[in-house]
Each structure stands twice: as C-alpha cells, then as structure tokens.
Amino acid sequence: MHAEAYAVSEQAAATINERRQGGGQTWAVGTTVVRALETCADERGAIRAATGETSLFIHPPYAFRAVDRLLTNFHLPRSTLLMLVCAFGGYDNVMRAYEEAVAEGYRFYSYGDAMAVI
C-alpha cells in the first residue's frame, strides 16, 4: 500500500468532532480522506489535528472509528483501494455494485463514475 500525504487542521478536527458529538455523521470524499481520518482518530473516533503520511492499509475486517459514509469512484479490480471500499461497504455488497457498474458501462478509476457507500 502506497503512502499518502495528509493534513488535518485544528479547525477541521474540531468541526468533525463537534458534529459527531452532536449526532452527525462523517462523510469522507475519497479513499485518501478515509485513510487520513482513520489515521488521525483515537480509539473513540475523535479526530486529532495532524500532518504527515499514512501507510494505513484498510481491508476487511476493519473497524472504522472516524468515517461513517464514503463517496468514492469505482476502483480497479484487485486494488488495495477496492479492498478499502469492501471493508467499508461489505465485500458482497460492493461486488454486487461493481457487477452492476460493469453491466451498465460505468467508468472506473480516476475521473470515472462515483458511488456513495452508506
């Protein structure tokens, strides 16, 4: 799994934590955001501000602490990012979505079609 740079500001961490404490849910837009927030989350899911690189490899089974919803594109088969999506949405559910995406001619990978995983 490749490392990715991230920066979570004090303001962003405070906003996310405030919303979650008020019953809100955290939407991650992209797998990089998932990896960054999960890297910055403590065991209760609270986000701390940080800057660095994450090599976090998320795959089933993984207990998400910080992210409740995911918006991402359709990743290539046998990729580490597809494994992250499967950890989030459940392997069987994601594979059914991918079967439909192939049947309907969705575009995969960067600049392709997107899906919401809730």
Chimera marker file (.cmm) of the C-alpha trace (Angstrom):
<marker_set name="trace">
<marker id="1" x="0.000" y="0.000" z="0.000" r="1" g="1" b="0" radius="0.5"/>
<marker id="2" x="1.463" y="3.329" z="-1.009" r="1" g="1" b="0" radius="0.5"/>
<marker id="3" x="1.888" y="6.144" z="1.491" r="1" g="1" b="0" radius="0.5"/>
<marker id="4" x="-0.204" y="9.286" z="1.070" r="1" g="1" b="0" radius="0.5"/>
<marker id="5" x="0.419" y="12.735" z="2.487" r="1" g="1" b="0" radius="0.5"/>
<marker id="6" x="-2.336" y="14.337" z="4.542" r="1" g="1" b="0" radius="0.5"/>
<marker id="7" x="-3.028" y="17.393" z="6.664" r="1" g="1" b="0" radius="0.5"/>
<marker id="8" x="-5.930" y="17.669" z="9.100" r="1" g="1" b="0" radius="0.5"/>
<marker id="9" x="-6.095" y="21.166" z="10.551" r="1" g="1" b="0" radius="0.5"/>
<marker id="10" x="-7.143" y="22.072" z="14.086" r="1" g="1" b="0" radius="0.5"/>
<marker id="11" x="-10.285" y="23.673" z="12.659" r="1" g="1" b="0" radius="0.5"/>
<marker id="12" x="-11.186" y="20.618" z="10.578" r="1" g="1" b="0" radius="0.5"/>
<marker id="13" x="-10.628" y="18.259" z="13.523" r="1" g="1" b="0" radius="0.5"/>
<marker id="14" x="-12.727" y="20.456" z="15.822" r="1" g="1" b="0" radius="0.5"/>
<marker id="15" x="-15.557" y="20.711" z="13.280" r="1" g="1" b="0" radius="0.5"/>
<marker id="16" x="-15.653" y="16.952" z="12.679" r="1" g="1" b="0" radius="0.5"/>
<marker id="17" x="-15.550" y="16.166" z="16.398" r="1" g="1" b="0" radius="0.5"/>
<marker id="18" x="-18.251" y="18.739" z="17.198" r="1" g="1" b="0" radius="0.5"/>
<marker id="19" x="-20.578" y="17.388" z="14.517" r="1" g="1" b="0" radius="0.5"/>
<marker id="20" x="-20.036" y="13.782" z="15.555" r="1" g="1" b="0" radius="0.5"/>
<marker id="21" x="-20.671" y="14.624" z="19.221" r="1" g="1" b="0" radius="0.5"/>
<marker id="22" x="-23.936" y="16.248" z="18.115" r="1" g="1" b="0" radius="0.5"/>
<marker id="23" x="-25.031" y="13.070" z="16.345" r="1" g="1" b="0" radius="0.5"/>
<marker id="24" x="-23.805" y="13.981" z="12.873" r="1" g="1" b="0" radius="0.5"/>
<marker id="25" x="-22.024" y="11.612" z="10.563" r="1" g="1" b="0" radius="0.5"/>
<marker id="26" x="-18.714" y="12.000" z="8.802" r="1" g="1" b="0" radius="0.5"/>
<marker id="27" x="-18.668" y="11.713" z="5.020" r="1" g="1" b="0" radius="0.5"/>
<marker id="28" x="-15.282" y="11.017" z="3.507" r="1" g="1" b="0" radius="0.5"/>
<marker id="29" x="-14.932" y="12.164" z="-0.089" r="1" g="1" b="0" radius="0.5"/>
<marker id="30" x="-12.337" y="9.754" z="-1.414" r="1" g="1" b="0" radius="0.5"/>
<marker id="31" x="-10.195" y="6.983" z="-0.039" r="1" g="1" b="0" radius="0.5"/>
<marker id="32" x="-7.355" y="9.367" z="0.831" r="1" g="1" b="0" radius="0.5"/>
<marker id="33" x="-9.694" y="11.160" z="3.231" r="1" g="1" b="0" radius="0.5"/>
<marker id="34" x="-10.708" y="7.827" z="4.781" r="1" g="1" b="0" radius="0.5"/>
<marker id="35" x="-7.097" y="6.850" z="5.353" r="1" g="1" b="0" radius="0.5"/>
<marker id="36" x="-6.218" y="10.287" z="6.749" r="1" g="1" b="0" radius="0.5"/>
<marker id="37" x="-9.155" y="10.463" z="9.173" r="1" g="1" b="0" radius="0.5"/>
<marker id="38" x="-8.726" y="6.879" z="10.343" r="1" g="1" b="0" radius="0.5"/>
<marker id="39" x="-5.030" y="7.579" z="10.919" r="1" g="1" b="0" radius="0.5"/>
<marker id="40" x="-5.880" y="10.676" z="12.982" r="1" g="1" b="0" radius="0.5"/>
<marker id="41" x="-8.679" y="9.036" z="15.000" r="1" g="1" b="0" radius="0.5"/>
<marker id="42" x="-8.258" y="7.823" z="18.539" r="1" g="1" b="0" radius="0.5"/>
<marker id="43" x="-9.940" y="4.644" z="19.810" r="1" g="1" b="0" radius="0.5"/>
<marker id="44" x="-13.250" y="6.539" z="20.367" r="1" g="1" b="0" radius="0.5"/>
<marker id="45" x="-13.177" y="8.052" z="16.875" r="1" g="1" b="0" radius="0.5"/>
<marker id="46" x="-12.177" y="11.565" z="17.937" r="1" g="1" b="0" radius="0.5"/>
<marker id="47" x="-10.009" y="13.269" z="15.332" r="1" g="1" b="0" radius="0.5"/>
<marker id="48" x="-6.779" y="14.981" z="16.282" r="1" g="1" b="0" radius="0.5"/>
<marker id="49" x="-5.104" y="17.537" z="14.044" r="1" g="1" b="0" radius="0.5"/>
<marker id="50" x="-2.011" y="16.163" z="12.346" r="1" g="1" b="0" radius="0.5"/>
<marker id="51" x="0.135" y="16.371" z="9.252" r="1" g="1" b="0" radius="0.5"/>
<marker id="52" x="2.160" y="13.544" z="7.825" r="1" g="1" b="0" radius="0.5"/>
<marker id="53" x="1.972" y="10.458" z="5.669" r="1" g="1" b="0" radius="0.5"/>
<marker id="54" x="-0.235" y="7.456" z="6.193" r="1" g="1" b="0" radius="0.5"/>
<marker id="55" x="0.548" y="3.920" z="5.119" r="1" g="1" b="0" radius="0.5"/>
<marker id="56" x="-2.650" y="2.597" z="6.682" r="1" g="1" b="0" radius="0.5"/>
<marker id="57" x="-3.861" y="-0.419" z="4.704" r="1" g="1" b="0" radius="0.5"/>
<marker id="58" x="-7.587" y="-0.799" z="5.303" r="1" g="1" b="0" radius="0.5"/>
<marker id="59" x="-9.045" y="-4.147" z="4.292" r="1" g="1" b="0" radius="0.5"/>
<marker id="60" x="-11.725" y="-6.498" z="5.627" r="1" g="1" b="0" radius="0.5"/>
<marker id="61" x="-12.207" y="-6.845" z="8.507" r="1" g="1" b="0" radius="0.5"/>
<marker id="62" x="-11.603" y="-3.304" z="9.704" r="1" g="1" b="0" radius="0.5"/>
<marker id="63" x="-13.479" y="-1.451" z="12.434" r="1" g="1" b="0" radius="0.5"/>
<marker id="64" x="-13.943" y="2.141" z="11.231" r="1" g="1" b="0" radius="0.5"/>
<marker id="65" x="-13.684" y="4.713" z="14.006" r="1" g="1" b="0" radius="0.5"/>
<marker id="66" x="-13.983" y="8.063" z="12.249" r="1" g="1" b="0" radius="0.5"/>
<marker id="67" x="-15.783" y="7.687" z="8.923" r="1" g="1" b="0" radius="0.5"/>
<marker id="68" x="-19.499" y="6.908" z="8.617" r="1" g="1" b="0" radius="0.5"/>
<marker id="69" x="-20.130" y="7.425" z="4.888" r="1" g="1" b="0" radius="0.5"/>
<marker id="70" x="-17.933" y="7.231" z="1.790" r="1" g="1" b="0" radius="0.5"/>
<marker id="71" x="-18.106" y="8.884" z="-1.607" r="1" g="1" b="0" radius="0.5"/>
<marker id="72" x="-15.574" y="7.363" z="-3.988" r="1" g="1" b="0" radius="0.5"/>
<marker id="73" x="-15.048" y="6.344" z="-7.571" r="1" g="1" b="0" radius="0.5"/>
<marker id="74" x="-15.034" y="2.757" z="-8.814" r="1" g="1" b="0" radius="0.5"/>
<marker id="75" x="-11.551" y="1.375" z="-8.215" r="1" g="1" b="0" radius="0.5"/>
<marker id="76" x="-9.731" y="-1.141" z="-10.342" r="1" g="1" b="0" radius="0.5"/>
<marker id="77" x="-10.125" y="-4.860" z="-9.610" r="1" g="1" b="0" radius="0.5"/>
<marker id="78" x="-7.591" y="-6.409" z="-7.224" r="1" g="1" b="0" radius="0.5"/>
<marker id="79" x="-6.515" y="-2.983" z="-5.951" r="1" g="1" b="0" radius="0.5"/>
<marker id="80" x="-5.805" y="-2.025" z="-2.370" r="1" g="1" b="0" radius="0.5"/>
<marker id="81" x="-8.370" y="0.773" z="-2.645" r="1" g="1" b="0" radius="0.5"/>
<marker id="82" x="-11.059" y="-1.697" z="-3.697" r="1" g="1" b="0" radius="0.5"/>
<marker id="83" x="-10.234" y="-3.600" z="-0.502" r="1" g="1" b="0" radius="0.5"/>
<marker id="84" x="-10.784" y="-0.392" z="1.494" r="1" g="1" b="0" radius="0.5"/>
<marker id="85" x="-14.217" y="0.031" z="-0.127" r="1" g="1" b="0" radius="0.5"/>
<marker id="86" x="-15.032" y="-3.632" z="0.617" r="1" g="1" b="0" radius="0.5"/>
<marker id="87" x="-14.035" y="-3.134" z="4.249" r="1" g="1" b="0" radius="0.5"/>
<marker id="88" x="-16.411" y="-0.184" z="4.401" r="1" g="1" b="0" radius="0.5"/>
<marker id="89" x="-19.406" y="-1.496" z="2.474" r="1" g="1" b="0" radius="0.5"/>
<marker id="90" x="-19.062" y="-5.243" z="2.886" r="1" g="1" b="0" radius="0.5"/>
<marker id="91" x="-17.457" y="-7.464" z="0.282" r="1" g="1" b="0" radius="0.5"/>
<marker id="92" x="-20.671" y="-8.946" z="-1.142" r="1" g="1" b="0" radius="0.5"/>
<marker id="93" x="-22.458" y="-5.578" z="-1.346" r="1" g="1" b="0" radius="0.5"/>
<marker id="94" x="-19.539" y="-3.919" z="-3.091" r="1" g="1" b="0" radius="0.5"/>
<marker id="95" x="-19.108" y="-6.787" z="-5.552" r="1" g="1" b="0" radius="0.5"/>
<marker id="96" x="-22.822" y="-6.556" z="-6.465" r="1" g="1" b="0" radius="0.5"/>
<marker id="97" x="-22.421" y="-2.829" z="-7.057" r="1" g="1" b="0" radius="0.5"/>
<marker id="98" x="-19.392" y="-3.487" z="-9.237" r="1" g="1" b="0" radius="0.5"/>
<marker id="99" x="-21.274" y="-6.110" z="-11.260" r="1" g="1" b="0" radius="0.5"/>
<marker id="100" x="-23.974" y="-3.546" z="-11.963" r="1" g="1" b="0" radius="0.5"/>
<marker id="101" x="-21.380" y="-0.894" z="-12.794" r="1" g="1" b="0" radius="0.5"/>
<marker id="102" x="-19.768" y="-3.192" z="-15.366" r="1" g="1" b="0" radius="0.5"/>
<marker id="103" x="-23.147" y="-4.185" z="-16.837" r="1" g="1" b="0" radius="0.5"/>
<marker id="104" x="-24.195" y="-0.527" z="-17.138" r="1" g="1" b="0" radius="0.5"/>
<marker id="105" x="-20.892" y="0.671" z="-18.585" r="1" g="1" b="0" radius="0.5"/>
<marker id="106" x="-19.783" y="2.859" z="-15.694" r="1" g="1" b="0" radius="0.5"/>
<marker id="107" x="-16.333" y="4.404" z="-15.922" r="1" g="1" b="0" radius="0.5"/>
<marker id="108" x="-13.763" y="3.088" z="-13.489" r="1" g="1" b="0" radius="0.5"/>
<marker id="109" x="-10.696" y="4.590" z="-11.832" r="1" g="1" b="0" radius="0.5"/>
<marker id="110" x="-9.745" y="8.267" z="-11.710" r="1" g="1" b="0" radius="0.5"/>
<marker id="111" x="-12.224" y="10.678" z="-13.262" r="1" g="1" b="0" radius="0.5"/>
<marker id="112" x="-14.786" y="7.905" z="-13.513" r="1" g="1" b="0" radius="0.5"/>
<marker id="113" x="-18.223" y="7.472" z="-12.046" r="1" g="1" b="0" radius="0.5"/>
<marker id="114" x="-18.707" y="7.700" z="-8.296" r="1" g="1" b="0" radius="0.5"/>
<marker id="115" x="-20.702" y="5.832" z="-5.692" r="1" g="1" b="0" radius="0.5"/>
<marker id="116" x="-21.906" y="6.610" z="-2.205" r="1" g="1" b="0" radius="0.5"/>
<marker id="117" x="-21.329" y="3.850" z="0.329" r="1" g="1" b="0" radius="0.5"/>
<marker id="118" x="-23.603" y="4.257" z="3.359" r="1" g="1" b="0" radius="0.5"/>
<link id1="1" id2="2" r="1" g="1" b="0" radius="0.2"/>
<link id1="2" id2="3" r="1" g="1" b="0" radius="0.2"/>
<link id1="3" id2="4" r="1" g="1" b="0" radius="0.2"/>
<link id1="4" id2="5" r="1" g="1" b="0" radius="0.2"/>
<link id1="5" id2="6" r="1" g="1" b="0" radius="0.2"/>
<link id1="6" id2="7" r="1" g="1" b="0" radius="0.2"/>
<link id1="7" id2="8" r="1" g="1" b="0" radius="0.2"/>
<link id1="8" id2="9" r="1" g="1" b="0" radius="0.2"/>
<link id1="9" id2="10" r="1" g="1" b="0" radius="0.2"/>
<link id1="10" id2="11" r="1" g="1" b="0" radius="0.2"/>
<link id1="11" id2="12" r="1" g="1" b="0" radius="0.2"/>
<link id1="12" id2="13" r="1" g="1" b="0" radius="0.2"/>
<link id1="13" id2="14" r="1" g="1" b="0" radius="0.2"/>
<link id1="14" id2="15" r="1" g="1" b="0" radius="0.2"/>
<link id1="15" id2="16" r="1" g="1" b="0" radius="0.2"/>
<link id1="16" id2="17" r="1" g="1" b="0" radius="0.2"/>
<link id1="17" id2="18" r="1" g="1" b="0" radius="0.2"/>
<link id1="18" id2="19" r="1" g="1" b="0" radius="0.2"/>
<link id1="19" id2="20" r="1" g="1" b="0" radius="0.2"/>
<link id1="20" id2="21" r="1" g="1" b="0" radius="0.2"/>
<link id1="21" id2="22" r="1" g="1" b="0" radius="0.2"/>
<link id1="22" id2="23" r="1" g="1" b="0" radius="0.2"/>
<link id1="23" id2="24" r="1" g="1" b="0" radius="0.2"/>
<link id1="24" id2="25" r="1" g="1" b="0" radius="0.2"/>
<link id1="25" id2="26" r="1" g="1" b="0" radius="0.2"/>
<link id1="26" id2="27" r="1" g="1" b="0" radius="0.2"/>
<link id1="27" id2="28" r="1" g="1" b="0" radius="0.2"/>
<link id1="28" id2="29" r="1" g="1" b="0" radius="0.2"/>
<link id1="29" id2="30" r="1" g="1" b="0" radius="0.2"/>
<link id1="30" id2="31" r="1" g="1" b="0" radius="0.2"/>
<link id1="31" id2="32" r="1" g="1" b="0" radius="0.2"/>
<link id1="32" id2="33" r="1" g="1" b="0" radius="0.2"/>
<link id1="33" id2="34" r="1" g="1" b="0" radius="0.2"/>
<link id1="34" id2="35" r="1" g="1" b="0" radius="0.2"/>
<link id1="35" id2="36" r="1" g="1" b="0" radius="0.2"/>
<link id1="36" id2="37" r="1" g="1" b="0" radius="0.2"/>
<link id1="37" id2="38" r="1" g="1" b="0" radius="0.2"/>
<link id1="38" id2="39" r="1" g="1" b="0" radius="0.2"/>
<link id1="39" id2="40" r="1" g="1" b="0" radius="0.2"/>
<link id1="40" id2="41" r="1" g="1" b="0" radius="0.2"/>
<link id1="41" id2="42" r="1" g="1" b="0" radius="0.2"/>
<link id1="42" id2="43" r="1" g="1" b="0" radius="0.2"/>
<link id1="43" id2="44" r="1" g="1" b="0" radius="0.2"/>
<link id1="44" id2="45" r="1" g="1" b="0" radius="0.2"/>
<link id1="45" id2="46" r="1" g="1" b="0" radius="0.2"/>
<link id1="46" id2="47" r="1" g="1" b="0" radius="0.2"/>
<link id1="47" id2="48" r="1" g="1" b="0" radius="0.2"/>
<link id1="48" id2="49" r="1" g="1" b="0" radius="0.2"/>
<link id1="49" id2="50" r="1" g="1" b="0" radius="0.2"/>
<link id1="50" id2="51" r="1" g="1" b="0" radius="0.2"/>
<link id1="51" id2="52" r="1" g="1" b="0" radius="0.2"/>
<link id1="52" id2="53" r="1" g="1" b="0" radius="0.2"/>
<link id1="53" id2="54" r="1" g="1" b="0" radius="0.2"/>
<link id1="54" id2="55" r="1" g="1" b="0" radius="0.2"/>
<link id1="55" id2="56" r="1" g="1" b="0" radius="0.2"/>
<link id1="56" id2="57" r="1" g="1" b="0" radius="0.2"/>
<link id1="57" id2="58" r="1" g="1" b="0" radius="0.2"/>
<link id1="58" id2="59" r="1" g="1" b="0" radius="0.2"/>
<link id1="59" id2="60" r="1" g="1" b="0" radius="0.2"/>
<link id1="60" id2="61" r="1" g="1" b="0" radius="0.2"/>
<link id1="61" id2="62" r="1" g="1" b="0" radius="0.2"/>
<link id1="62" id2="63" r="1" g="1" b="0" radius="0.2"/>
<link id1="63" id2="64" r="1" g="1" b="0" radius="0.2"/>
<link id1="64" id2="65" r="1" g="1" b="0" radius="0.2"/>
<link id1="65" id2="66" r="1" g="1" b="0" radius="0.2"/>
<link id1="66" id2="67" r="1" g="1" b="0" radius="0.2"/>
<link id1="67" id2="68" r="1" g="1" b="0" radius="0.2"/>
<link id1="68" id2="69" r="1" g="1" b="0" radius="0.2"/>
<link id1="69" id2="70" r="1" g="1" b="0" radius="0.2"/>
<link id1="70" id2="71" r="1" g="1" b="0" radius="0.2"/>
<link id1="71" id2="72" r="1" g="1" b="0" radius="0.2"/>
<link id1="72" id2="73" r="1" g="1" b="0" radius="0.2"/>
<link id1="73" id2="74" r="1" g="1" b="0" radius="0.2"/>
<link id1="74" id2="75" r="1" g="1" b="0" radius="0.2"/>
<link id1="75" id2="76" r="1" g="1" b="0" radius="0.2"/>
<link id1="76" id2="77" r="1" g="1" b="0" radius="0.2"/>
<link id1="77" id2="78" r="1" g="1" b="0" radius="0.2"/>
<link id1="78" id2="79" r="1" g="1" b="0" radius="0.2"/>
<link id1="79" id2="80" r="1" g="1" b="0" radius="0.2"/>
<link id1="80" id2="81" r="1" g="1" b="0" radius="0.2"/>
<link id1="81" id2="82" r="1" g="1" b="0" radius="0.2"/>
<link id1="82" id2="83" r="1" g="1" b="0" radius="0.2"/>
<link id1="83" id2="84" r="1" g="1" b="0" radius="0.2"/>
<link id1="84" id2="85" r="1" g="1" b="0" radius="0.2"/>
<link id1="85" id2="86" r="1" g="1" b="0" radius="0.2"/>
<link id1="86" id2="87" r="1" g="1" b="0" radius="0.2"/>
<link id1="87" id2="88" r="1" g="1" b="0" radius="0.2"/>
<link id1="88" id2="89" r="1" g="1" b="0" radius="0.2"/>
<link id1="89" id2="90" r="1" g="1" b="0" radius="0.2"/>
<link id1="90" id2="91" r="1" g="1" b="0" radius="0.2"/>
<link id1="91" id2="92" r="1" g="1" b="0" radius="0.2"/>
<link id1="92" id2="93" r="1" g="1" b="0" radius="0.2"/>
<link id1="93" id2="94" r="1" g="1" b="0" radius="0.2"/>
<link id1="94" id2="95" r="1" g="1" b="0" radius="0.2"/>
<link id1="95" id2="96" r="1" g="1" b="0" radius="0.2"/>
<link id1="96" id2="97" r="1" g="1" b="0" radius="0.2"/>
<link id1="97" id2="98" r="1" g="1" b="0" radius="0.2"/>
<link id1="98" id2="99" r="1" g="1" b="0" radius="0.2"/>
<link id1="99" id2="100" r="1" g="1" b="0" radius="0.2"/>
<link id1="100" id2="101" r="1" g="1" b="0" radius="0.2"/>
<link id1="101" id2="102" r="1" g="1" b="0" radius="0.2"/>
<link id1="102" id2="103" r="1" g="1" b="0" radius="0.2"/>
<link id1="103" id2="104" r="1" g="1" b="0" radius="0.2"/>
<link id1="104" id2="105" r="1" g="1" b="0" radius="0.2"/>
<link id1="105" id2="106" r="1" g="1" b="0" radius="0.2"/>
<link id1="106" id2="107" r="1" g="1" b="0" radius="0.2"/>
<link id1="107" id2="108" r="1" g="1" b="0" radius="0.2"/>
<link id1="108" id2="109" r="1" g="1" b="0" radius="0.2"/>
<link id1="109" id2="110" r="1" g="1" b="0" radius="0.2"/>
<link id1="110" id2="111" r="1" g="1" b="0" radius="0.2"/>
<link id1="111" id2="112" r="1" g="1" b="0" radius="0.2"/>
<link id1="112" id2="113" r="1" g="1" b="0" radius="0.2"/>
<link id1="113" id2="114" r="1" g="1" b="0" radius="0.2"/>
<link id1="114" id2="115" r="1" g="1" b="0" radius="0.2"/>
<link id1="115" id2="116" r="1" g="1" b="0" radius="0.2"/>
<link id1="116" id2="117" r="1" g="1" b="0" radius="0.2"/>
<link id1="117" id2="118" r="1" g="1" b="0" radius="0.2"/>
</marker_set>
